[in-house]
Amino acid sequence: MGNVAVIGAQWGDEGKGKIVDWLAERADVVVRFQGGHNAGHTLVVGESVYKLSLLPSGIVRGTPSVIGNGVVLDPWALKAEVEKLRGQGVTITPDTLMLADTCALILPFHRDLDALREDASGAGKIGTTRRGIGPAYEDKVGRRAIRVCDLAHLDSLDAQLDRLTAHHDALRAGFGEPPIDRAALVQELREIADFVLSFAKPTWRVLNDARANGKRILFEGAQGVLLDVDHGTYPFVTSSNTISGTAAGGSGLGPSAVGFVLGIAKAYTTRVGSGPFPTELEDETGARLGERGHEFGTVTGRKRRCGWFDSVLVRQSAAVGGITGIALTKIDVLDGFDEVKICTGYKLRGETLDYFPAHAADQAEVEPVYESMPGWQETTAGARSWADLPAQAIKYIRRIEELIKCPVALVSTSPERDDTILVRDPFSD
């Protein structure tokens, strides 16, 4: 039995939470390997709904869960989310939640800078969640971050604070903001340190031991390939690599440990925030997709933009993301449409493209080329086998497989975890 990495194959919000929850019951460990509390996963377990942003989805099931070194961690957001889930009856202890001691911290001035930059960007806004994710990653790469392990050594933090304030105070001055209050910052960290450190450990050892003992590891990605800082719709991207290759570096395991890569894709396309979106529908059909799919961001509450399935983008995601199989979600949202469309290519200034160009100006200008298929009037909601699906829905899924050059491994037919059709078992591959 192998390990499985789950990544988004579109712009995030593809339904990873449900799929990870479904797989977590069969995993021995679940690990988040990148992103921060800007990720949003909604889990529906019986009558209970859990909304996660930082914690791995396995935590709800009691599966040992790891926040890996590739994540940037807001310690106050961690505490708030843990307390919220405990209030919902979820047991969270240092045995069920483990935090890499090398995680870089998101601090209050990171959130400030995120918002100040976005507000000053005018037409250049990129749709950040204003949670400080980007500035925290910048400090990590700039070798001035405060990390989880530093919380145990707050009395010897002066050198790191010198590096941090030299950088941030100049930026803050440019926005007319006062310098960082170092004493207040250290006091805030002192107050939260014991809580965070109770979960901290060298998680790379935990994960390598698990692998050596034949345990099944589930790697949980955040956002989606199209938001990858290298491979996404730059600059309208997140600040980390969201592809499966990051699962190794962001967890402390070698690349050979990653195993089956399951890409999550909706049966249509959505996007939150700014940036190009070739198949976006700003009409009654787009509104219908949004209403039926309850398309609002888990973290931000922002309304998602909706459009037809874009096979060009998902094919590209499968290639650069190393995707082995696709979990196709929300097929039930398409029930009742007389016609469904799939984008099969683009037109750009008279030229036909079978890939998404790199430059933002070209991305904004491409026109989708559609292939139309008859819809289906029967319901797919709650289907748990191919036999439960309308024939035309099966044809739609098979056509998607052909166009994206990647097999469909699972089909999700509702938010309920058991309303899932298993075509290919990722853990047995």
Order of alpha helices (4+ residues) and beta strands (2+ residues): beta-alpha-beta-beta-beta-beta-beta-alpha-beta-beta-alpha-alpha-alpha-alpha-beta-alpha-beta-alpha-beta-beta-alpha-beta-beta-alpha-beta-beta-beta-alpha-beta-alpha-beta-beta
